[in-house]
Amino acid sequence: MNGAALAQVERRGLPGTNRALLVTQVDDGSPAFAHGIRAGDLVIGVNQRRVTTAPELAKALRASGRLALNVVRGEFLLTIQLR
């Protein structure tokens, strides 16, 4: 994700797969910042399909057509349209 640093984390207290990608930093003015991605967001999927590692995310972001990130921010589940 251009302009964002990610770290793989384990989410506690959730059933099933509990890995996610934590956005640790977002550069001001970057494409990630422009799309509304912020430090502290947890990226859990792309187009409603689960991603748990940086390589899975990179592969999902190369897909053609509609592209939306599934993000947990605090207590909220967000869908961030990328294209």
Residue, then its C-alpha position, 0 to 999 in steps of 0.5 A: m500500500n503506497g505510503a503506509a507501513l504495515a505490521q502483521v498482528e494477532r487479534r485476541g478474543l476473536p474466533g477463527t482466524n485472528r491475524a490482521l495487518l496493522v497500519t503503523q504509519v501513513d505518510d501525509g500526502s500519500p495515496a494511502f492518506a488520500h484514501g482515508i487510511r490512518a495509523g491504527d487501522l486494522v486491514i482485514g480484507v479486500n473486497q470482502r475476502r480475508v487477508t492476513t499477510a502483506p503478500e496476500l494484501a499485495k496480491a489482492l490489490r493487484a486485482s482488476g475492477r472494483l477495489a475496497l479495503n475492509v478495515v477495523r477502526g476502533e469499534f467500527l468496520l469500514t469499507i474504504q473504496l480505492r477504485 
